Amino acid sequence: MPFSYNRLWKLLIDENMTKTDFRNAVGISTNTLAKMGRNENVAFDVLDRICVLFDCKVEDVMEHIK
């Protein structure tokens, strides 16, 4: 598990956004959302869409775990 999306889950809480609302807003499949829930790799275009949605940097939604 080289990456963690815990920052994203906290951001969703802060924005009072459900995972379903988030999935629909970003335009990702339930499969991609599940991969993120398991801290697996997702495509860079998904990360780009997330950053555009929240007007943030990629490090605001994920972190590299050594």
C-alpha positions in Angstrom: 0.0 0.0 0.0 2.3 2.8 -1.2 -0.5 5.4 -1.2 -3.2 6.5 1.2 -6.4 8.3 0.4 -7.2 9.2 4.0 -6.8 12.9 3.2 -9.6 12.5 0.6 -12.0 10.8 3.0 -11.4 13.6 5.6 -12.0 16.2 2.8 -15.3 14.6 2.0 -16.3 14.8 5.6 -15.2 18.4 5.8 -17.3 19.2 2.6 -20.2 17.2 4.0 -20.2 15.1 0.8 -21.1 11.4 0.7 -19.0 9.0 -1.3 -21.9 8.6 -3.8 -22.1 12.3 -4.3 -18.3 12.4 -4.7 -18.4 9.5 -7.2 -21.0 11.2 -9.3 -19.3 14.6 -9.2 -16.0 13.2 -10.3 -17.5 10.8 -12.8 -15.8 7.6 -11.5 -17.1 4.1 -11.3 -18.0 2.3 -8.1 -15.0 0.0 -9.0 -12.6 3.0 -8.9 -14.1 4.2 -5.7 -13.6 0.8 -4.2 -9.9 0.7 -5.4 -9.4 4.0 -3.6 -11.0 2.6 -0.5 -8.4 -0.2 -0.6 -5.6 2.4 -1.2 -4.9 1.0 -4.6 -3.6 2.9 -7.6 -6.0 4.8 -9.8 -5.4 6.6 -13.1 -3.9 10.1 -13.1 -6.9 11.5 -14.9 -9.1 10.5 -11.9 -6.7 12.4 -9.5 -6.9 15.4 -11.9 -10.7 15.4 -11.8 -10.6 15.2 -8.0 -8.2 18.2 -7.8 -10.3 20.2 -10.2 -13.5 19.4 -8.2 -12.0 20.6 -4.9 -9.6 23.1 -6.4 -6.7 21.5 -4.5 -3.3 19.8 -5.0 -2.9 16.1 -5.3 -1.1 16.0 -1.9 -4.4 17.4 -0.4 -6.2 14.1 -1.3 -3.5 11.4 -1.1 -0.1 10.8 0.4 2.8 8.4 -0.4 3.4 5.9 2.4 7.0 4.6 2.7 
